[in-house]
């Protein structure tokens, strides 16, 4: 496991959690590892489809972190922009 992991909380539908737990049990992995692997696979798939330009072969998740452009010119998106513009 990487030392660069950051703890986050997410909400999942019960059916999705059940599937994740079944996969974890079958593959003898932790729930967290199954979720991390799924996110990494999806992010890599998006990069391969050129939805996000690769910069020097960096990790797809790192590249996705800066995918939004704030109307205010700040580095991160404002919470209002994220939730009100969907």
Buried (B, 14 or more C-beta within 10 A) or exposed (E): EEEEEEEEEEEEEEEEEEEBEEBBEEEEBEBEBBBBEEEEEEBEEBBEEEEBEEEEEEEBBEBBEEEBEEEEEEEEBBEEBEEEEE
